[in-house]
Amino acid sequence: MNRLFMRKSFLYTLAITLFLVSCKKENETTNTNTQENIPSTETVPMGDNDSIKKDSVIEVVKESVSPMIQENGFYTGLVLPKDKKLRDSVYAEFSKKYSERERYTILALNRLDSKSKWNADTLVVPTKIDTTMMAYSPFPMQLDVLSNVKKFVVFSYPIQAYGVYSNGSLVKWGPTSMGSKAAKTKTGLMFANWKKKLAISTVSDEWKLPYNVNVHNTLGIGWHEYTLPGYPASHSCLRLLKKDAQWLYSYADTWILNPGGTTLKANGTPVVIFGEYPWGGRKPWRKLLNDPNANNISVEEMTQLIEPNIEKIIKEQSNRERVADSIKTAKALAAPAQAEASGS
């Protein structure tokens, strides 16, 4: 029995070695052929039959690719065996080689949380690990169209990722798991409504939703912490890793209602959800093994997406500032009277 296991281990190790060598050669070939042109850019894992052809490389604006990816830009694939003992052995080595923060980063790039790491059959691993994840951002680092927008959140259905912009600068991005094919997340411009540290789903009271920020009150759509299994699996909500959910919970401004809570006086942080997931196809982040920029969204694409909504976004932002100033002034004027009343 031990001989059989050792033989299987040897064969698996040999297979992994051949896979990584092949991947390295493929990356070197891609790098040689694209020195002048930067490649642009559940749901169960499918066959990798959509590799990028050499003659399909197209040129994109250089500023839409993050600097570190331009310089290093290579990923390797870690294939996970189906055999449980072999898989345990691979993960043991994985834990030894990478720190906790590095493992978190690798899983996040594969749209996984630590509990769901067993769901994957292949992990995309960057050769140089940046635990801030900003080096791997698929979103442009700067968007002039948002230069006058103080807060903006975007969710991409195609690549299952979110991005956060402040005055046009990307300040954060991360993975998400959006609506499944049977319960797709609504797309378009929305605004943050209310938020609650622990909400209960209206679909099932067994579903606890930590750090929930509602963006569509009628449909009950919001972003919150929940399992990331490596594909779109939610009941139309926007799932996040715990740290991301906490950060976005603090970041988002909510709506402002009248004192009775029946009339909307101002909207919260603008949110744009866009695109369509490649249902039944190869997971988008797997394409990084062939092209390190495969998931990148160009400045032009993002600008075209946002421009039709920018007037409304700016208008709502200005209105919110006026309403907030009005409330602040009213409270300041009421303070002396309240103090006098309490003193008497």
ZIMOTA-V363980 format. One record per residue. PSI is psi in radians with two decimals (999 if undefined). OMEGA is omega in whole degrees, -180 to 180 (NA if undefined). Layout:
PSI/OMEGA + PSI/OMEGA
This chain:
-0.76/-180 + -0.66/179 + -0.72/179 + -0.77/-180 + -0.73/179 + -0.67/179 + -0.75/177 + -0.70/-180 + -0.74/-180 + -0.79/180 + -0.70/180 + -0.76/179 + -0.72/179 + -0.72/-180 + -0.75/179 + -0.77/-179 + -0.80/179 + -0.68/-180 + -0.80/-177 + -0.67/178 + -0.75/178 + -0.76/-179 + -0.70/-179 + -0.77/180 + -0.68/-179 + -0.72/179 + -0.70/-180 + -0.69/178 + -0.77/179 + -0.72/-179 + -0.69/-179 + -0.67/-175 + -0.15/-174 + 0.64/-179 + -0.51/-177 + -0.41/-179 + 2.13/178 + 2.16/-179 + 2.41/180 + 2.97/152 + 999/NA + 0.99/96 + 0.53/175 + 2.51/-179 + 2.30/-180 + 3.08/-180 + 2.52/-179 + 1.28/-177 + 0.31/-177 + 0.60/179 + 2.55/-178 + 2.27/178 + 2.62/-178 + -0.64/-176 + 0.06/180 + 0.06/180 + 2.29/179 + 2.74/-176 + 2.41/176 + 2.93/179 + 2.26/-174 + -0.60/-176 + -0.25/-179 + -0.10/179 + 2.31/-178 + 2.52/-173 + -0.76/-175 + -0.59/178 + -0.64/178 + -0.67/-175 + -0.80/-175 + -1.11/169 + 0.64/178 + 2.56/179 + 2.67/174 + 2.78/-179 + 2.27/175 + 1.87/-178 + 2.27/-179 + 2.18/-178 + 2.72/178 + -0.55/179 + 2.19/-173 + -0.75/-178 + -0.75/179 + -0.69/180 + -0.74/178 + -0.69/-180 + -0.73/179 + -0.76/-180 + -0.51/176 + -0.76/177 + -0.67/178 + -0.74/-179 + -0.55/179 + -0.70/-175 + -0.63/-175 + 2.53/177 + 2.99/-180 + -0.74/180 + -0.63/179 + -0.70/177 + -0.72/178 + -0.76/-180 + -0.80/-180 + -0.79/179 + -0.69/179 + -0.70/178 + -0.42/178 + 0.25/178 + 0.74/-179 + 2.61/167 + 3.03/-175 + -0.53/-179 + -0.40/-174 + 0.17/-176 + -0.42/180 + -0.22/-180 + -0.46/-173 + 2.58/171 + -0.24/177 + 2.35/175 + 2.30/174 + 2.10/-174 + 2.14/178 + 2.51/180 + -0.50/175 + 2.06/-172 + 2.14/175 + 1.88/-175 + -0.17/173 + -0.31/-180 + -0.07/-177 + -0.45/179 + -0.37/-177 + 0.24/-175 + 2.25/175 + -0.20/-179 + 2.57/177 + 2.53/-179 + -0.42/-179 + 2.36/177 + 1.90/-178 + -0.52/-179 + -0.37/-179 + 0.24/-175 + -0.48/180 + 0.15/180 + 2.05/-174 + -0.69/-179 + 2.36/-179 + 2.35/179 + 2.39/179 + 2.44/176 + 2.21/178 + 2.03/176 + -0.78/-176 + -0.66/-177 + 0.11/177 + 1.04/-179 + 2.68/176 + 2.71/176 + 2.62/-180 + 2.23/-180 + 2.42/173 + 2.01/-176 + 0.72/175 + -0.12/-180 + 2.31/177 + 2.12/-178 + -0.30/-180 + 2.62/172 + 2.85/-180 + -3.13/-177 + 2.79/175 + 2.88/170 + 1.92/-175 + -2.92/-175 + 2.43/177 + 3.00/-179 + -0.52/-179 + -0.24/-179 + 1.11/-175 + 2.54/176 + 2.37/178 + 2.43/179 + 2.91/180 + -3.02/179 + 2.27/176 + 3.11/178 + 2.60/177 + 2.26/-179 + -1.59/178 + 2.89/177 + 2.68/-177 + 2.36/-176 + -0.54/175 + 1.77/179 + 2.78/176 + 2.29/-178 + 2.47/177 + -0.25/178 + -0.75/179 + 2.25/-178 + -0.06/176 + -0.26/-179 + 1.90/178 + 2.32/-174 + 1.55/-179 + 2.52/176 + 0.89/-177 + 2.26/175 + 1.93/-178 + 2.34/179 + -0.16/176 + 1.73/-171 + -0.68/-178 + -0.78/-179 + -0.16/179 + 0.54/-180 + 2.38/177 + 2.95/172 + 2.55/-177 + 2.96/176 + 2.38/174 + 2.98/-177 + 2.35/172 + 1.78/-175 + 0.00/180 + 0.28/177 + 2.89/179 + 2.04/-173 + 0.01/-173 + 3.00/176 + 0.88/178 + -0.17/178 + 3.11/-177 + 1.72/-176 + 2.54/-180 + 2.76/169 + 2.71/-175 + -0.84/-178 + -0.68/179 + -0.71/180 + -0.71/178 + -0.77/-178 + -0.84/-178 + -0.49/177 + -0.73/179 + -0.56/-176 + -0.73/-171 + 2.38/171 + 2.40/-179 + 3.03/180 + 2.86/175 + 2.13/180 + 2.87/175 + 2.90/-177 + -0.54/180 + -0.18/178 + 0.35/-177 + -0.27/-176 + 2.30/178 + 2.11/179 + -0.49/180 + 2.52/178 + 2.84/178 + -2.69/-177 + 2.29/179 + 2.49/-179 + 2.27/175 + 2.20/177 + 2.25/-173 + 2.81/170 + -3.07/-178 + 2.39/179 + 2.51/179 + 1.27/-176 + 2.27/177 + -0.08/-179 + -2.98/179 + 2.45/178 + 2.30/-174 + -0.69/-176 + -0.32/175 + -0.47/-179 + -0.27/178 + -0.40/179 + -0.47/178 + -0.57/-177 + 1.91/-177 + -0.22/180 + 0.26/-173 + -0.53/-177 + -0.05/-175 + 2.41/175 + 2.14/-174 + 2.85/176 + -0.72/-179 + -0.79/180 + -0.80/-179 + -0.69/180 + -0.78/178 + -0.56/179 + -0.70/-173 + -0.62/-173 + -0.74/180 + -0.31/-177 + -0.13/-170 + -0.63/180 + -0.77/180 + -0.68/180 + -0.82/179 + -0.72/-180 + -0.79/-179 + -0.61/177 + -0.80/179 + -0.72/179 + -0.73/-180 + -0.72/180 + -0.70/178 + -0.79/-179 + -0.76/-180 + -0.72/178 + -0.68/180 + -0.74/179 + -0.71/180 + -0.73/179 + -0.75/180 + -0.72/179 + -0.67/180 + -0.69/179 + -0.56/-178 + -0.36/-176 + -0.83/180 + -0.71/-179 + -0.68/-180 + -0.67/180 + -0.70/179 + -0.69/-179 + -0.74/-179 + -0.50/-180 + -0.54/180 + 999/NA
